[in-house]
Amino acid sequence: MAAPDLTLPDAIALIPPDRRLMGLDLGTKTIGVATSDRTRMIATPVETIARKKFTQDAERLIAIAAAENIGLIILGLPVNMDGTEGPRCQSTRSFARNFARLSPIPIVFWDERLSTAAVERMLIQADASRAKRDEVIDKLAAAWILQAALDSLR
């Protein structure tokens, strides 16, 4: 279920302590995926899914969630810099609603402003080539989003 009114701490309280968290950076062409460790302290990039059709994308996410023992999804919400929600937020919320029809894993939205820009700066500073940046940026942005959510729980 997509739970926009549910806070992250409240959502965490609803899931078993042995379940891990999944972070998603939802783009128009790709979905970046990251997971937490069992202690919910560290986010690790897992995969970048090339978007196809919703059903195929959801099936891949459900497969990862099952393999990784995921209890909660943190979905990056691309809020505008002024705090308003535009078409990308609407698309993200729609994805969450549709995903909730296929999976019982709860979803909490997380403000992802500047996550991709921050990761891109980090990769440029690390002298990563443009091709390498394109290959890893989405899963690293998902890890950035998830790590921010994990850090907020401390």
C-alpha positions, 0 to 999 in steps of 0.5 A: 500500500502506498502510505503518503500520510504514514511517516517513516518511523510509523511505517518502520514500526509496522514491519518485522525487525528482520525485514530490510528496506528498499529505496527506489529512484523512479525515472522515466527510462530507469528505476534505480534500486538500493537495499538496506543491510539487516540492521537498517544502517547502510544503503547499498546500490543493487540494480538499475532496471531499464523501464519497459512496461509497468507490469514487467518493471513491477515483477522485477521489483517484486522479485528483488524484494522477495530475494532481499527480504524487503518489508518497506519501500522508500520511494523517492518523490521528485518534489520541485525546489519550491516544495510543490508537486508537479507532473513527475510527482503525480507519475510517482504517486501513480506508480505507487498506487499501481504497485500497491495493487500487485504487492503488499509491501508498504510504500513511503514517499521520501523527498528526493530533491537534488539526490541525482544532482548530488550523486552526479557531482560525486561521480564527476569528482571521482573522475568517472566517465560519462558512460560510467556515470550513466551506468550507475547514477540511478542505483546510486541515487536510490542508495542516496535516497535510502541512506537519507531515510535510514539516517533520519531514523537515528 
